[in-house]
Amino acid sequence: MIDIAHLAECKCGPGYATPLDAVRNGPVEKLLYVVCVQPNLEEEHGDYLATVDVDPASPSYCQIIHRTYTNSKHNELHHSGWNTCSSCHFVPGGKEVPTRDRLVLPCLNSDRIFVIDTGTDPRAPKLAKVIEGEVLKGANCTAPHTTHCLPNGNIMISVMGDAEGNAKGDFVEFDKNFRLVGTWARGDRKALCGYDYWYQPHFNVMVASEWGAPKLFRRGFHPTDCDDRTQYGCRLNFYRWQERELFQTIDLGDDGITPLEIRFLHNPKENQGYVGCAFYANVYRFYQRPGSDEYVAEKVIDVPVKKVQGDDGAIEQMGGMLTDILISLDDRYLYFSNWRHGDVRQYDISDRAHPRLTGHVFLGGAIQSDAPRRVLNDPELGEAPAPVYVKNRRLLGGPQMLQLSLDGRRLYVSSSLFSPWDKQFYPEMVAAGGTIVQLDIDVENGGMKLNDHFLVDFGNEPYGPGLPHEMRYPGGDCTSDIWLVNE
């Protein structure tokens, strides 16, 4: 993958030379940056970035040691990304070597973008810049979501809406000083919806997924929203990286409604990856057809729906609501969370086309044994899962965002999805505050086990219970770093 002669002319920037370099030589994480939403919309301190001590040798282990407040309302912090990552690791001689010292926090509701300085004091990040929502609206974009750095040092953020909140799949690009460059995509062909994205320059490709129109998902979940596929997504969109043009769209159909988190394999010479489709909890593998420029998507994991009856007698078919997915840095294991069913799963993907279930842990959800809903038909389970307690705290809500340690041995799991949906599906979790737990991973044989000694409780926050969502490490992680073929 790496041409040694070429590297003699390069300087090393942030991150790691290769994914396996991160696995073998990356540090054990000691800090966790957690994006947190304030569910009380009138609380003036608003959403915040929590810094959590995850060093077992520290006296403040599992405690929040700092909070960086937005000091504004109605933001809905959601995902985050770095100003630079391993895509900028090899820097040609004579050029400035970038540093990974800014964490970018886009907001789903206010359209603001908060830039956090993590470099001056990693244990106490501070607000460095606020990009107001009018900047994005001036480019006819709203609801910014996924942030990745580009190999040239710029920062790109996917968006999901136009200035009126209708569905729109696009990307906004900023320079290294966070000045708007403009929208990224060119050409007349446009994606109907937007959400997440990942790029692979070696194959001249970027792939993006779809959620829906901001004016719809911001008001909560309505099952009929999915009926209009121009406003709710079911497609994968493939772009030519150099030309910045959309060249292929794959419609995943009903089974693929809301394809959310999308991941290429970390090895930049593997032209394939996976996407998790939320509503019916399906995972699709996408890859380039041999001898062709076109990509193919095939369903490789299908979590069965469960027939349930509510306390009002109503019967529904409950999908898992698969809301996060990640791949270990060695490309061996795939993990995902079913927020409604309440479980986290681990699959061995050594055989890319045939994932094999190797780990399965329940961490709450809507079908627990004491839940008001009664499961009438479950193709997988013989009995409903029992409630889960860690350090005498019941896990409320369901497992949501995932972050894996560089060595693949620790999987962190938070509980909040999106505060309007949290309030709709799990009001008890909102009232009590969310949690982060840790699963211990058997990397040799597969398997997962809940760590009974690890719990981060957001129930007693200074300004009321908080809702933890996405998690990052100061040195990069499985879902923020992208590697290039350097030769």
N, C-alpha and C positions, 0 to 999 in steps of 0.2 A: 504493500500500500504506500509506503513512504520511500521516496528516492533519497538516499543518504547524501549523494553528491549535491542535490538541490538544497538540502537542508543546511549545508555548509554556508550558503549565502543568506540564510534566514535567521531571524531572531525569534525567540519563543514568547508568545503572548499569553493570554489567559487560558485556563482550561488545561486540556491534556492532548497529547499527540494523537492518540487513538482511543476508542472506547475501552479496549482492554488495558491500556495504560491507566485509565481512570479506575478500573476495577482493581488492578494490582497495586497501584501506587497512590491512589487518591486517599486523602485523610479520612479518618472516621469522623462523622459529623458531630459537632459540639453545639451548634446553634441551628435553630429552625426559624425561618421567617414565615409568619402565618398571616395571610390576608384575612381580616375579620370585619364582618358587617355588624353595624349597630341596628338591631331591629326596631328600636324606638326612633321613629323618623323625626321626632322633634328634639332629640337630644343633640345639643349644639356641638359636642366634640366629634360626633359622627363616626364613620368607619375608621379603621386604624390598621397598622401593621404591628403585629405582636412579635417580639423576639423571645423565643423559648429556649431555655437551657436544656439540652438533651445529652449532656455529659454525665454519665453515671457516677463519676468521681467528684462531681461538683456539689457543694452544699445547697445549691439552688436548682438541683435536678428536677425536671418536670414543672418548673415554675416559669411564669412569664416575667422576664426581668426588665423589659422595656416596652413601651407602647408609643408608636409614632402616629399621632392623630391627624386626620385630615382637617379637623376644625371647620367642617362644612356639612350640610345636610343632603340627604337624598342622592348619595353617590352610587351606592351598590358596587363597592370594590368586588372584583371577581377573580380574574386571573392576573398573573404577573410574568415579567420576563426581564432578562438582563440586557444591559446596553452592549455587552459583548460576550461571546462564548467561545467554545473550541473551534468554531468555524473561522475565528480570527487567530488561531494559535500560532500558525507559521506566518511570519511577517517578513516580506522581502527586505533585504538589507537597505539601510538608508531611510526606511519609513518609520514613523512613530509607532511604538508598540502600545497597543491599547490596554486599558486596565478594566477589570470587571468591578465596577464600583458604584453603579447606578441600577437600582431595581425599579422597573417601570410598572405602574399600577393603573390600568385603564378602568373606567367606571361604566357599567352597563346602563345606568339610569340617567346620570347627569352628563355623560359624554366627556367628562373631564379626564385628564391623564395626570397622575401624580408621579413625580420622579423623586425617588428616595436615595439619599447619599448613604451607602453602606460602607464606603471605604474609609472615611475619617475615623469612625469608631464602630466596628461591626456589631458590638454589643448594644449600641445605642444609636441606631440609624436616625437620620434627621431629614426633614423635608427640604429638597433642593429646588424644586420648581413645580409650578402648577400650570398645565396647559388647559385653558378654559374650553368648555364645550363648543363655544362659537367658532373655534379654530377648525374643528372637524365639520361643523355644519356649513362653514364656508366652502368646504370641498364636497358638500352634499353627502356627508357621511355621519352616521351616529352609531351608538352601541359598539364601541371598540372592545375587542376580545383578546386575541392571542398576540403576544409580543415575541418576536425573534430578532436577534441582531442579524445583519447581512454581512457577508464576507468583506465588503468594502468599508465596514464600520458604521454604516447607517442602521437605523432601527425601523422595522416594519411591523405594523399592527393591523390585523384583520378587523373588518367591521361587518355589522349585520343589518344596518338600516340606512335609508336615505334621511334627509333632513326632516322629513315628515313622519318617520318611523315605519315606513313601508319596508318590506324585505329588499335587501340589496347585498350581493356578495362582492366585496371589494377590499382594498388594502390601502392604508395611508403610510407614507414613508417620511421619516424624519432624519435630519443629519445628526452627527454625533453631539451637537449642542442642542438638540431637540427643537430645531426649527423645521417647520413643515416644508417638505420638498414638493409634495403633491400626492396624487393617487398613483399607484404602482402599475396596475394593469393597463394594457393598451389594446387597441383593436375594437371592432364593433361587437364582438361576441362577449356577452356578459353572463355571469352566474346569477341565478335567480335569488339565491340565499347565501349566507355566509356563516362561518363559525371559526373553526380551527384550521391550521395549515402546517405543512412541513415541506422542506425542499431538499433536493438531491442534485446539486449542480453537475456532478459527474455524468448524470443521465439527462441533463438539461430539462429537468422536470420539477414542478411543484404541485402538490395535491392539496385541495381544500375541501372541507366538509360543510354541512349546512344545519342550522337550527331553524330560525324562523324570524318573522317580523317583530321588531321591538314593540310596536304598538299592541301586539297580541301577547307575547310572553311576559311583558311587564305587568300585565293586569292579573296574572295567574294562569293556571292551566285549565283549558276548556277542551274536552276531547274532540269537539267538532272543528277546532282550529286546524286540525290535520287534513280536513277535507279539501282545503284550497292549497294545492301543492305549489302554487306560485308564492305563497306566503309562509309555508312550512316545508322544510327541506326533506328530501329523500335521495339526494344525489351526491356523487363525488365529482369534483371539477379538477381537471388536469391542465396545467399551464406549461408552456415552453418557457424555461427559466430565463434564457438569454433574451428572447423576443418579448417576454412578458405577456404572452397572448394565450387565452383559453383555447385549447385545441380539441378537448374531448370532455364530454359529460356522460357519466354512467348513472342511469336511474336505477336505484336499488329496489323500487317498488314498495309495496305495503310492509314487507318484512324489514325494510331498511329505513323506516321513518325516523327522522332526526339522527342522522349519523353525526356524532359529536366529536369526541377526541380521536385524532388521527395520528398514526405514528408510522413512519418508515422504520425499518430495521436500522440499528445504529451503525452497522458496518456500511460505509458509504459506497461500497461496491456491490451491495445487494439491492437490487431494484424491485423491492416489494415491501409491503407493510400491512397494517391492520387498522380497522376502524370499528368503534363500538357504536351500535345503533340503539338509542335509548329506550324507546317505548316498548319494543318487544324483546329487548335484551338479546340481540344477535350480534355476532362479530363476523365481519367480512374480511377476507384477505384480498388485497389487490396486488397485481403484478403485471409486468409487460408481457404481452403475448410474444413467444419466440418468433424472431424473424419479422416483427411488425413494430410500428410505432405506437400501436394502440394498447391500452390497458384493459385488463379483465378484472372483474370483482366476483368472488364466489363466497357464499355463506359457509363458514367453517365451524361456528359454534352457535347453537340455538338453545336458549334457556326457555323451557316450556312455561306458558302462562298457567296461572293457578285460578281455579274457579272458587270464588269466595262469596260469602253471604254476610252483609253488614248487619249491625244490630237493628236496622230498620227493615230488615227482610230483603233488601235489594240484593240481587245477585250480579256479580261482575266478573269479567275475565281480567285478572290482574297480571300485567306484564312486570318484568323485573325492574324496569327503568334503570338501565345500565348507564351510569353517568360518568364514569372515568375508566380509563384504560392506560396501561403503561407496559413497557418492555424492558427487561433487565439489560444492563449495558453489554453483557456477553451474548445477547440475542437468544438466550435459551428459554426464558420464562416470560409468559404474558400474564398480566394480572388485570382483573376488572372488578368493579363494585356494582351490585344491584341495590340501588337505594331503597326501592319499595320492598322487595323480597327480604332484604336485610343481610345479604351475604357477600363475602369477598372470595374470589376464586383465583386459583393459580393453575396455569396450563403449561406443560412442556411443549415448546414449538420447534424442537429440533427437526421434526418433520413438518416443514412450513405449512403444508396443505392439510395436515391432520393433527391439530392440537389435541393433547392428551391431558385430561384433568388429573392434577397431582395434589391439589390442596383446596380445602373448602371450609370456611369459618363463618359462622353467623355472628353478627354484631348489632342486633336490634332488628328494625324493620317493622312492617305492618302485619305480619302473619304470626307473631309470637303466640305462645300458648295461652296467654291471658289477654290477647288483643280482642277488641270488640268484634272484629271480623272473624268468621269461622271458615276454615278452608274445607270446601266440599269435595274438591278433587285436586290432588297434587301428584303429577306424574313422577316426581322425584323423591319426595319425602314421605315416610311412613307416619310421622307425627310432627306436629308444629314445633319449631325450635323454642327453647326455654329463654326467658329473659337473661341478659348478660350483665354481670356486675364486675367492676374493677375498682378495688380499694373502696368498697361499700357504695360506690356510685353506679346507679343503673345507667346503661347506655340507652339513651333515647334517640328517636329518629332512626336513620339508617346510615350505613357506611357510604361515604361519598368520595371526596378527593383522596388520591393515593400519592405517596412519594416513597421511593425505594432508595436505600443507601447505595453508595457507589459499589460496594462489594456485594450487594444483593442480599444481605443477611437481615436487614431490618426494614419492614414496611410500615410506614406511618399512615394512619387512616383518620380523616376528619369527618364531621357529620353534617355540615351545612351545604345545601345545593345552591339555592337562590332564594333570598329572604321572602319574596311573595309566595313562592312555592313551599318553602319551609312552613310558613304560617298556615298554608292551606292543607298540607299533608301531615305535618308533625308539630302542631301548636304546642304540645307538651315539651318538645325539645327547645323551641323558641323561648318558652317561659323559664325553663331551667338553665338555659345556656348549652352550647355545644361542647363537644369533647374531641380530643385526639388520643388515639390508642396506638399501640405498636404490636405488630405481629412478627414473631421470630421465624426466619425462613431457613429451611434445610436446602442449601444450594446444591448439595451433592445428589440427594435422592428425591428432592421435591417434598413439599409439605409445608404447612404453616401452623403456628400455635400462638395463641394470645399471650402476651407478656403481662402477667398479673401485677407487676410492680410499676408499670408505666401508665400514667394517666395525666393528661393536661385538661383541667376543668375550667371552662369559661363561664361558670355560673356565678362567680363572685367578682366580676370585673368592676372597676371603679365607678362606671356610669351605667351599670346594669348588665345583665347577661349578654354575652357576645356570641356570634355565630362564626366559627372558624371554617375557612374554605381551603384555598390552595396553599401549598407549603413549598418552600425553597431552602436550599443550603447556601451559605455565602460563596462556596467554591463551585457551584454548579451541580447539576443533578441529571437524572434520567430523562426528564421531560423538557429541559431547557437547552441542553447542549446538542448542537448539530456538528457533525464532522465532515470534512472535505477530503477527497482523494488528492494527495499532494505529491505530484510527480512531474 
